[in-house]
Amino acid sequence: MAIRRTVGIDFGTSTTLIAESAPAGRPSVVPIGHSTSWMPSLAAVLDGDLRVAEDALEVNPGRLITSVKSCITNRQEYVKSSDGTVTQAADEVILALLAELATRARSDRLPISQDGVSRLGCPAMWDADQRLRLLMLAEKAGFRIGPATLIDEPIAAGLHWIGQQSDRREFLDQDRVLVFDMGGGTLDVALLDITTGPGR
């Protein structure tokens, strides 16, 4: 029987990461950047072509398209470069970034097209329309993701911290943990009721 793997996707405002885990192991970050473990969430238009991630860094910094994820938060259809000279459809940029992420994930042999494998984080403050917008673009990019596999970012951060505590055999008994997740575009807060330990 094949080992069930889980792939976690953190499409961030400034950086994007992927982690994977198997049932018996802790999650580990999969290096997807050209020289870092993360991929920059950047885009640019160069010679009429949309470039993303490290390829976007070939242009003047003022012409970079940054913080495109904030377009979902702010319900914007278009995103501009910081100097205002470039305007691009936000969904086109997000889709290009997610498609590049999917390509890199496949090159690392991550099973992102299988049902139930991928988990995608999103800000806790997003409503149903904002969540569906990200899900639709992730599906178009090649990830098999549904509403049940979307997880609020502060909850994901809290679960990671709980796992670290359990690894050190520091267990919690009906405790409450307050998680602050300050990202590049949002501040999310989650209050978690936690009981951990052997057999619990």
Salt bridges, closest charged atoms under 4 A:
GLU20 OE1 - ARG5 NH2 2.65
GLU54 OE1 - HIS34 NE2 3.77
GLU54 OE1 - ARG104 NH2 2.68
GLU58 OE1 - ARG51 NH1 3.82
ASP91 OD1 - ARG133 NE 2.77
GLU100 OE2 - ARG104 NE 2.75
ASP115 OD1 - ARG144 NH2 2.36
ASP127 OD2 - ARG75 NH2 2.46
ASP152 OD1 - ARG131 NH1 2.82
GLU153 OE2 - LYS69 NZ 2.68
ASP167 OD2 - ARG26 NE 3.19
GLU170 OE2 - ARG168 NE 3.81
ASP173 OD1 - ARG200 NH2 3.16
ASP193 OD1 - ARG176 NE 2.57
